[in-house]
Amino acid sequence: KELSMAQAIEAQILPASAAVVAGFDLAGDYRTSGEVGGDYYDVIPCKDGCWLGVGDVAGHGLSAGLVMLMVQSAFAALVRTMPDATPRQLVIALNRLVYENVRNRLQADEHVTFTAFRYFSDGRMLFAGAHEPLVVLRQASGRPELVETPGTWLGVVPDISKATTDSQLQLARGDVVVLYSDGVIESTNAEGGQLGMDRLLQEVACGAVGSSASVEHSPAVTRSTTEIHHHLMDIVRNWSKEPEDDVTLLVLRHQGLEGTE
C-alpha cells in the first residue's frame, strides 16, 4: 500500500499536460519498471519561455524514487528563487544539495545524471549538466543530429563547478528536440538486443513524417509532437515487453512567436 502511495505521488508531481508555454509544444511520458522509479523530468513556465529538467537516479526502487523527489523539489525551488540564473549555476547549486543529502545524511552512494535547460521563445536553449545526448530533428532537412551534454553526475563530489559549463542550441521554427532516459536506448528485446542509438535516430526521423523513409532522405517534419511521441513510445514498448529500467521520453518543438524565427 505504501509503495502504491509513493507511485501515485510520483505521477502527481509530473508537469501537467495543460501547462502552456508560448511558442513551445511538448509531449512527454514517464513509465517506471517497478512500483517506484528514479527517472525525472519537469517543465516550469517562466518569463519568455520555460525551464526544463531531465534526469535519472542510479538504481531502482524506493530509494531512487526518494532521491528523484528530492531533485524535483530542489530544482523547482532553485528556479523560482534564482530566476535569472544560468543552467550552470542551478546545476552547481543542485549538486551541493544532492551531495549533502545523499552522501552525508542518507549515507548512500546514489548519483544522478541531470541536465537543466532554459528555453527562450526565440528558439534559444541554454543547457548544462550531464545526461543523454539530445536528438535534434531539423525542420529544414528532416534529419536528426546528436548534441552532447557535457558535464558530470550529481551527488558524487561536493563541487562540480570546474566540470560544468553552459552550452547553447539554437532552434529554428519547427525544429524538434527529443529528450530521453537510458531506459529508451538500453531497452532489451527477447533476444537480448538493445534498441540502441542508431535505431532511435531512425525512428525519430520516421515518426516525424509518418512513414518508413530513411534518415538520409526524410522530408521536413510534418507530424505533431504528440504523434512523434506516440510513435517512439510504441517502438519502445514493442521492443521490450518487460522493461528492466524506467523510461522517460519527451518530444519538444519550437513553434516560435510572431516576429521571431
KARALIN-V264618 format. One record per residue. N is the residue number from 0. RES is the residue in three letters. NEAR is the number of other ideal C-beta (glycine too) atoms within 12 Angstrom. D_LAST is the distance of its C-alpha to the last C-alpha in Angstrom with 1 decimal. Layout:
n->N res->RES near->NEAR d_last->D_LAST
n->N res->RES near->NEAR d_last->D_LAST
//
This chain:
n->0 res->LYS near->8 d_last->50.5
n->1 res->GLU near->12 d_last->49.0
n->2 res->LEU near->17 d_last->46.7
n->3 res->SER near->14 d_last->45.6
n->4 res->MET near->15 d_last->44.8
n->5 res->ALA near->26 d_last->42.8
n->6 res->GLN near->27 d_last->40.8
n->7 res->ALA near->17 d_last->40.2
n->8 res->ILE near->22 d_last->39.0
n->9 res->GLU near->33 d_last->36.5
n->10 res->ALA near->21 d_last->35.1
n->11 res->GLN near->14 d_last->34.9
n->12 res->ILE near->24 d_last->32.9
n->13 res->LEU near->30 d_last->30.0
n->14 res->PRO near->30 d_last->26.9
n->15 res->ALA near->16 d_last->27.2
n->16 res->SER near->17 d_last->25.2
n->17 res->ALA near->9 d_last->24.7
n->18 res->ALA near->21 d_last->22.8
n->19 res->VAL near->16 d_last->19.6
n->20 res->VAL near->31 d_last->16.5
n->21 res->ALA near->22 d_last->13.7
n->22 res->GLY near->30 d_last->10.5
n->23 res->PHE near->40 d_last->12.8
n->24 res->ASP near->34 d_last->15.4
n->25 res->LEU near->39 d_last->18.5
n->26 res->ALA near->31 d_last->21.8
n->27 res->GLY near->37 d_last->24.5
n->28 res->ASP near->32 d_last->28.2
n->29 res->TYR near->37 d_last->30.9
n->30 res->ARG near->28 d_last->34.3
n->31 res->THR near->34 d_last->37.3
n->32 res->SER near->31 d_last->40.0
n->33 res->GLY near->26 d_last->42.7
n->34 res->GLU near->23 d_last->43.3
n->35 res->VAL near->31 d_last->41.1
n->36 res->GLY near->40 d_last->38.2
n->37 res->GLY near->42 d_last->36.6
n->38 res->ASP near->48 d_last->32.9
n->39 res->TYR near->47 d_last->30.5
n->40 res->TYR near->43 d_last->26.9
n->41 res->ASP near->40 d_last->25.5
n->42 res->VAL near->37 d_last->22.4
n->43 res->ILE near->29 d_last->22.7
n->44 res->PRO near->27 d_last->20.3
n->45 res->CYS near->25 d_last->19.9
n->46 res->LYS near->17 d_last->18.3
n->47 res->ASP near->21 d_last->14.4
n->48 res->GLY near->33 d_last->14.6
n->49 res->CYS near->32 d_last->17.5
n->50 res->TRP near->42 d_last->20.0
n->51 res->LEU near->43 d_last->21.1
n->52 res->GLY near->45 d_last->24.3
n->53 res->VAL near->45 d_last->25.9
n->54 res->GLY near->50 d_last->29.3
n->55 res->ASP near->43 d_last->32.7
n->56 res->VAL near->43 d_last->36.1
n->57 res->ALA near->29 d_last->38.7
n->58 res->GLY near->28 d_last->41.4
n->59 res->HIS near->26 d_last->41.8
n->60 res->GLY near->24 d_last->43.6
n->61 res->LEU near->27 d_last->44.3
n->62 res->SER near->24 d_last->44.0
n->63 res->ALA near->38 d_last->40.5
n->64 res->GLY near->36 d_last->39.5
n->65 res->LEU near->30 d_last->40.8
n->66 res->VAL near->43 d_last->38.8
n->67 res->MET near->48 d_last->35.7
n->68 res->LEU near->33 d_last->36.4
n->69 res->MET near->34 d_last->36.9
n->70 res->VAL near->46 d_last->33.5
n->71 res->GLN near->37 d_last->31.8
n->72 res->SER near->24 d_last->33.6
n->73 res->ALA near->36 d_last->33.3
n->74 res->PHE near->42 d_last->29.6
n->75 res->ALA near->27 d_last->29.0
n->76 res->ALA near->21 d_last->31.4
n->77 res->LEU near->32 d_last->29.8
n->78 res->VAL near->34 d_last->26.3
n->79 res->ARG near->19 d_last->27.9
n->80 res->THR near->14 d_last->30.2
n->81 res->MET near->24 d_last->27.8
n->82 res->PRO near->20 d_last->24.5
n->83 res->ASP near->16 d_last->23.3
n->84 res->ALA near->24 d_last->24.6
n->85 res->THR near->26 d_last->22.7
n->86 res->PRO near->41 d_last->23.0
n->87 res->ARG near->30 d_last->25.8
n->88 res->GLN near->27 d_last->27.8
n->89 res->LEU near->41 d_last->27.7
n->90 res->VAL near->50 d_last->28.7
n->91 res->ILE near->33 d_last->31.6
n->92 res->ALA near->31 d_last->32.8
n->93 res->LEU near->45 d_last->32.7
n->94 res->ASN near->42 d_last->34.6
n->95 res->ARG near->26 d_last->37.4
n->96 res->LEU near->29 d_last->37.9
n->97 res->VAL near->44 d_last->37.9
n->98 res->TYR near->32 d_last->40.3
n->99 res->GLU near->22 d_last->42.6
n->100 res->ASN near->26 d_last->42.8
n->101 res->VAL near->35 d_last->43.0
n->102 res->ARG near->23 d_last->45.1
n->103 res->ASN near->15 d_last->47.3
n->104 res->ARG near->15 d_last->47.7
n->105 res->LEU near->18 d_last->47.5
n->106 res->GLN near->11 d_last->49.0
n->107 res->ALA near->25 d_last->46.7
n->108 res->ASP near->19 d_last->44.8
n->109 res->GLU near->33 d_last->41.6
n->110 res->HIS near->28 d_last->38.4
n->111 res->VAL near->48 d_last->34.8
n->112 res->THR near->40 d_last->31.8
n->113 res->PHE near->52 d_last->28.8
n->114 res->THR near->51 d_last->25.1
n->115 res->ALA near->50 d_last->23.3
n->116 res->PHE near->47 d_last->19.5
n->117 res->ARG near->41 d_last->17.5
n->118 res->TYR near->42 d_last->14.1
n->119 res->PHE near->31 d_last->11.7
n->120 res->SER near->27 d_last->9.4
n->121 res->ASP near->26 d_last->6.5
n->122 res->GLY near->31 d_last->7.5
n->123 res->ARG near->27 d_last->10.4
n->124 res->MET near->35 d_last->13.7
n->125 res->LEU near->32 d_last->16.9
n->126 res->PHE near->40 d_last->20.0
n->127 res->ALA near->39 d_last->23.7
n->128 res->GLY near->47 d_last->26.8
n->129 res->ALA near->32 d_last->28.3
n->130 res->HIS near->39 d_last->27.8
n->131 res->GLU near->35 d_last->27.1
n->132 res->PRO near->30 d_last->24.4
n->133 res->LEU near->37 d_last->21.0
n->134 res->VAL near->40 d_last->20.3
n->135 res->VAL near->38 d_last->16.7
n->136 res->LEU near->44 d_last->16.2
n->137 res->ARG near->31 d_last->13.4
n->138 res->GLN near->29 d_last->12.3
n->139 res->ALA near->19 d_last->12.8
n->140 res->SER near->23 d_last->16.3
n->141 res->GLY near->33 d_last->17.6
n->142 res->ARG near->29 d_last->19.4
n->143 res->PRO near->38 d_last->19.7
n->144 res->GLU near->25 d_last->20.0
n->145 res->LEU near->22 d_last->21.8
n->146 res->VAL near->27 d_last->20.8
n->147 res->GLU near->19 d_last->23.8
n->148 res->THR near->36 d_last->24.4
n->149 res->PRO near->22 d_last->26.8
n->150 res->GLY near->34 d_last->29.3
n->151 res->THR near->28 d_last->32.5
n->152 res->TRP near->31 d_last->34.0
n->153 res->LEU near->48 d_last->34.7
n->154 res->GLY near->40 d_last->38.3
n->155 res->VAL near->25 d_last->40.1
n->156 res->VAL near->21 d_last->40.5
n->157 res->PRO near->19 d_last->40.2
n->158 res->ASP near->17 d_last->37.8
n->159 res->ILE near->32 d_last->34.8
n->160 res->SER near->19 d_last->33.2
n->161 res->LYS near->12 d_last->34.0
n->162 res->ALA near->20 d_last->32.4
n->163 res->THR near->33 d_last->29.2
n->164 res->THR near->25 d_last->26.1
n->165 res->ASP near->27 d_last->22.4
n->166 res->SER near->28 d_last->20.0
n->167 res->GLN near->22 d_last->16.2
n->168 res->LEU near->33 d_last->13.8
n->169 res->GLN near->21 d_last->10.2
n->170 res->LEU near->39 d_last->8.5
n->171 res->ALA near->26 d_last->6.0
n->172 res->ARG near->26 d_last->5.7
n->173 res->GLY near->29 d_last->9.5
n->174 res->ASP near->40 d_last->10.8
n->175 res->VAL near->47 d_last->14.2
n->176 res->VAL near->47 d_last->16.3
n->177 res->VAL near->44 d_last->20.1
n->178 res->LEU near->49 d_last->22.3
n->179 res->TYR near->47 d_last->26.0
n->180 res->SER near->42 d_last->29.5
n->181 res->ASP near->35 d_last->32.1
n->182 res->GLY near->37 d_last->33.9
n->183 res->VAL near->44 d_last->31.4
n->184 res->ILE near->34 d_last->32.0
n->185 res->GLU near->28 d_last->35.6
n->186 res->SER near->35 d_last->36.7
n->187 res->THR near->23 d_last->39.9
n->188 res->ASN near->21 d_last->41.5
n->189 res->ALA near->11 d_last->45.2
n->190 res->GLU near->8 d_last->45.8
n->191 res->GLY near->12 d_last->44.3
n->192 res->GLY near->15 d_last->41.2
n->193 res->GLN near->23 d_last->37.9
n->194 res->LEU near->33 d_last->34.7
n->195 res->GLY near->20 d_last->33.1
n->196 res->MET near->24 d_last->29.7
n->197 res->ASP near->17 d_last->29.9
n->198 res->ARG near->27 d_last->30.6
n->199 res->LEU near->37 d_last->27.8
n->200 res->LEU near->33 d_last->25.3
n->201 res->GLN near->29 d_last->26.9
n->202 res->GLU near->41 d_last->26.8
n->203 res->VAL near->43 d_last->23.1
n->204 res->ALA near->39 d_last->22.4
n->205 res->CYS near->32 d_last->25.1
n->206 res->GLY near->41 d_last->24.1
n->207 res->ALA near->41 d_last->20.5
n->208 res->VAL near->31 d_last->22.1
n->209 res->GLY near->20 d_last->25.4
n->210 res->SER near->19 d_last->27.6
n->211 res->SER near->14 d_last->29.5
n->212 res->ALA near->22 d_last->27.4
n->213 res->SER near->17 d_last->27.7
n->214 res->VAL near->29 d_last->25.0
n->215 res->GLU near->13 d_last->25.2
n->216 res->HIS near->16 d_last->24.7
n->217 res->SER near->31 d_last->22.5
n->218 res->PRO near->23 d_last->20.1
n->219 res->ALA near->22 d_last->16.5
n->220 res->VAL near->39 d_last->16.4
n->221 res->THR near->22 d_last->17.9
n->222 res->ARG near->31 d_last->19.6
n->223 res->SER near->23 d_last->18.8
n->224 res->THR near->34 d_last->19.0
n->225 res->THR near->22 d_last->22.5
n->226 res->GLU near->23 d_last->23.6
n->227 res->ILE near->38 d_last->22.5
n->228 res->HIS near->36 d_last->24.1
n->229 res->HIS near->22 d_last->27.3
n->230 res->HIS near->31 d_last->27.5
n->231 res->LEU near->44 d_last->27.4
n->232 res->MET near->33 d_last->29.8
n->233 res->ASP near->18 d_last->32.2
n->234 res->ILE near->30 d_last->32.2
n->235 res->VAL near->38 d_last->33.1
n->236 res->ARG near->22 d_last->35.8
n->237 res->ASN near->17 d_last->37.3
n->238 res->TRP near->29 d_last->37.5
n->239 res->SER near->29 d_last->39.2
n->240 res->LYS near->12 d_last->41.4
n->241 res->GLU near->13 d_last->42.7
n->242 res->PRO near->30 d_last->39.9
n->243 res->GLU near->20 d_last->41.4
n->244 res->ASP near->33 d_last->38.3
n->245 res->ASP near->40 d_last->35.8
n->246 res->VAL near->36 d_last->32.5
n->247 res->THR near->45 d_last->29.1
n->248 res->LEU near->43 d_last->26.1
n->249 res->LEU near->45 d_last->22.6
n->250 res->VAL near->41 d_last->19.7
n->251 res->LEU near->41 d_last->16.3
n->252 res->ARG near->36 d_last->13.0
n->253 res->HIS near->38 d_last->9.5
n->254 res->GLN near->30 d_last->9.0
n->255 res->GLY near->25 d_last->6.4
n->256 res->LEU near->18 d_last->7.7
n->257 res->GLU near->11 d_last->8.3
n->258 res->GLY near->9 d_last->6.9
n->259 res->THR near->21 d_last->3.8
n->260 res->GLU near->21 d_last->0.0
//
